[in-house]
Each structure stands twice: as structure tokens, then as C-alpha cells.
């Protein structure tokens, strides 16, 4: 298969086990098969702590799979590549750098000359609506603004693959809807493939082309649902549509069971 | 509706400045009060010392008294000490302490970051550093005097060994406890290992390192003074040793006062530098 026709991301029987401090093995992901086409937006939902984030670290190259293969654009992943962008759940902006300098850091790390990096950073800051904040430090911004900085800092590298690990979970509900719309707009201007991990089913349906439901940990793919809602979508509006509610019910039937299993395990732990 | 919710400008201009004014006045008054109490406490303690000493309740020969200490400082300032001018002694000690501090901080930071980043190095050297740290390093001062003689080198050496360890351990800890998200993010954005160290690990370890800088300047002074006390040709430590040798209690106290002033000034400079460097940090009280 040539590189041009190969899918953006391919996981084949990928497993990942971590050594716990007590010496045991904790399997976060087992026997995972997942294919993401080029330009596709895939959301991954699953119960809390099931190993969804591990999937992303495998694709990013931050971690290696214990078993199986992870391919990006047809090539096996070896270390962190330059095709990937990653938006983290927690704040990962550099607190000692100004907003502009934060957004510039990606191109600068990759050896882009300073003036060019600055131009591109300013361009992306304008797109996320932060052009007037370039001299601020992250602690002077709101949570939503910091997330915008993180988005700009990721998009400025022009990633082919965008990995997002519950990026908006720390935001309040209104800001979250706003950010989701903005993400869809920014994404529409690129050809990037997106893997968006979340535990919020509504968010995943509103954003994605396909929703992947994971099992309770160790995570593996349980079911995949195609979301046939037309684009462009507005997050607040789309979730009132009858078709949305229909899809929601359908997926929840699958997801709810896994959530229940996780909850029961948690209760067993407490007891 | 409570008055806070009224947002018409008329109400605000009429009420807000008034309240802010009285609040500011109360804050000012409290500050003055605290300063007055502080001053009274100091005067009381010194007065009590002076009175007890003059009344011979405590032996003035051994314990001296504030007025004698003041006289001693005055004589040193106006007529110089037995070793030469007072400024020269202070400069000598300060020079040794500063040089030792800079060297100790530099090696401590470099080694701390290196061991924090390179696990192999930390695993190999870890136990040795622990052993070295457990030696009471002040006893090295006599050895340094034997090795390096009575000049400044032996004092610088004792300052270095005192400064190195706290700085090293803080830099090491700082490098170890860097937010893993920041490192991952930098790597995803394309940073090489070297860039991660220089642009992520070192900046985030600076607050750890600065904590140790405050403590360690005091240690540098201790190193220099103890070195001088054991054997020197100049410096405040020698002044202490000489005063002690001539049973001049006031001289010992006077040297202590001078040292305290020097240490406080250095601390002030350091705090100033810290404020400049940590502009990116949310201030604990910005207003």
C-alpha cells in the first residue's frame, strides 16, 4: 500500500501494559484495532480511567506499544514524529512564556526562523481571537483563553494528525460549547485527522464523524458508530435535533453498560 | 437589591471612593501600629540588656551591653580595626562568601540538573553524594586552611562545600519534578532532548533553585567566617577571633551586628532579582 492511500492512523492488535509501583503489571489497552481515515474526525468515548488516553500516547509516539503495531500514514511510529499535534487535558502551556512565545515554540523547536515563526504564531492567535493578548502570561488568562493558546500552539505546527485528550473537560459548560464550535471551524480549514478522547457522549456525537466506544479497562474497541449528521454543525443546535437524540440513545445503550461495570468495580474497591 | 449590585455610575462615585478611602486609612493605621510595636520591642530588649548590665545583674565584662557594642562599631568605623579599616574587613569576607557562593551555586545547579535529567548518572553517583552530604562539612574548614593556606582560597572552598549541597538537591528535585505534561507537550511540539532541558526543565526548576539561593547565601557567609575564624589575615571572622582572644565581648557582638546587616542587604538584593525573574508567576499579593 502506498503512503498516499494508507489510512492516517492504524492500530493493529495494540496492547500497552505499565509496570505499577508495586511491581505488578497494569494493562491499560489490550488488543486494540482502530483505523482513522485521512481528514476524519473520530471521537473515542469510554468510562473514566479505561485507557482512552493511552491510545493517544501510543499514536503520538510518547509511549511504545507492548504488543501490536501502530502506524501513522502507513509508517510504524518510532518516537515522536513531526506529523502529530497533541492537545492535553491539563494546561500544558509554558507558564514562563508569553502567549506569543508559547505559540511560537512549536515552529521554533522545529527550526523555523524567528521572524517566520512570529508571523505564523500571530496568524493563529488572530484565528483563535487572542491577538490582543500576545504579551500576557498564561496565569493572566482565563481557562478558555489558555485552551485557545494550546489550540493555536498545536495548529501552528500544521499537524496531519490531531490528538486531543479530553481537551475541554476542565472548562465550564458554555465555554466548552464555544470551544467545540471553534475547534470544528479551525479543523475545517485543515486536512487533519482527529482523534478526540472524551467521556462526554454529547460532545463526541456533536463533533465526530465516527464515535468509538471503548470497553471498561483494559480498554479495547467495543463498537463503532457512524454519525450521519450533516456538517457544518453548531454544537448547541445540533444536539436538539431528533436524529442526534436517536444516535445518543443508540450509543448510550452500548456505553452505559461499560460505565456500569466500571462503577461496580469502583464500588468494590471502596468496599 | 444590595448596594453592590447597583451599577449606576452616580452611586459608585458617591460611595466607592469613600469606602476605599476609609479602608486604606485603616490599613495604613495598622501598618504604623505594627511598626511602633516592633520598635518598642527592640528598644525594650536592648534597654533591659543595658539596664541589667549596668546594674551588674549580669556580668558586663562577659555579656557587654548595647552602648559598648555601639561604641565598638563607632571606633571601628572611625579609627579602623586592629587589622586595618573596617570596610576592608567587610569587603574581604564578602568577597570570599560571594565567590564561594557563585562557584557553589554554579556547580550545584549544573550537577543537579544533569543528575535530574540523566537517570544513569543519578543512579551511579546518588549514593556517593548522599555520603558526602552526611559529612558535617564545617569540619572540612581546617583541612582547607592546611591545603590552601591563610588566604581567601581556603574560605572560598569552605563556602563552596556548604553552598553546593542545598543548591544541588533543590536543582535535582526541581529537574525531577518538572510537570510531565510540559515535557510531553514540548516533545510533541518538536523539542529535542537538549531543548527540553534548556527550555522546559531549567525554567521550571528555577523556583526550586531560588528557594535554595536564599538559604545558601547565609551558608556561604558561614563558610567564609568559619574559615577566617580558624586562620586568616583579614576579615570579619578574624575580627571575631581577635575580639574573643582579648576578651572583648563587645567586639564579638559588633562583628555579629555587621554580619547581620551584610546578610540582610544580600537577601534584599536576591529578593529583588527574584521578582524580576519571576514576572511570569502569579503574585501572591499583586496589589
Interface residues (C-beta under 8 A of the other chain):
Chain A: X60 X62 X80 X82 X84 X85 X86 X88 X90 X91 X92 X94 X95 X96 X97 X98 X105 X106 X109 X110 X137 X138 X139 X140 X153 X154 X157
Chain B: X179 X181 X182 X184 X185 X186 X187 X188 X189 X190 X191 X192 X195 X199 X200 X203 X204 X206 X279 X280 X281 X282
